[in-house]
Amino acid sequence: MQNTLYELFENEKLKPESGTLYIVATPLGNIADITARALGVLCGVDFVAAFDIRVTGRLLCHFGITKPMISYNEDNAHARGPEITARLLAGESCALVTDAGTPTVSDPGEELVRLCAEQNIPVTAVPGACAAITAIMLSGMPASRFSFEGELGETREQRIARLKSIASDSRLLVIYESPHRLKDTLCDISETLGNRKIAVCRDLTKPSEEVVRTDVDGAIEYFERRPPRGEYVLVLEGNAS
């Protein structure tokens, strides 16, 4: 696998450049969604900065790729950022990956990109899977304009404040939520924004993928009967008034 990819990308003059940070999207759940360019970059860079090296290690192992890895996440970004940029300035190339999907989207990778920009370190993107876009595709709602809201907050006070700030937004709203907060967040949405149309998307691209197209009150009722499991993307109708 490695030799074939090296030959492909050397022939197309796409071998990773020294001193460059590559933001590499990885599959959400279906491993077949990896792109040929992503594999070529992962093969060719000097090291990989991963949100969780165990998760990324399994991905690399599946494709027969052996590569030095360093963890980079919200717990160590302050210390690891300067370490990674120093290696880039010394001429090494690095692939930044998250556990699944696109780094820097609701992800601490944005800080690393900022550090690189401040030091004129080249940064390029290797596009691929993104949970927000995938959920919009499945929602069945008009998506010519949308607002990505990410996570609303851990506490009810944080969520209510965020929801009030976007209450008048007419665009489609995209929200990330964990299973243990899902029902509380749906209740906060109902209380603050009213009973709007919603698509609740779970485990995108995995065999357990589920899309519930209903309204907010219907979603609350649905998850009262079925305890939430997996990671969720909520695609919520904007203000129609």
Secondary structure, DSSP 8 states (H G I E B T S, - for coil): -HHHHHHHHHHTT-S--TT-EEEE-B-SS-GGG--HHHHHHHHHSSEEEES-HHHHHHHHHHTT----EEE-STTTHHHHHHHHHHHHHTT--EEEE-SSB-TTSSSTHHHHHHHHHHTT--EEEE----HHHHHHHHH-S--SSEEEEE---SSHHHHHHHHHHTTT--SEEEEEE-TTTHHHHHHHHHHHH-S-EEEEEESTTSTT-EEEEEEHHHHHHHHHHS---S-EEEEE-----
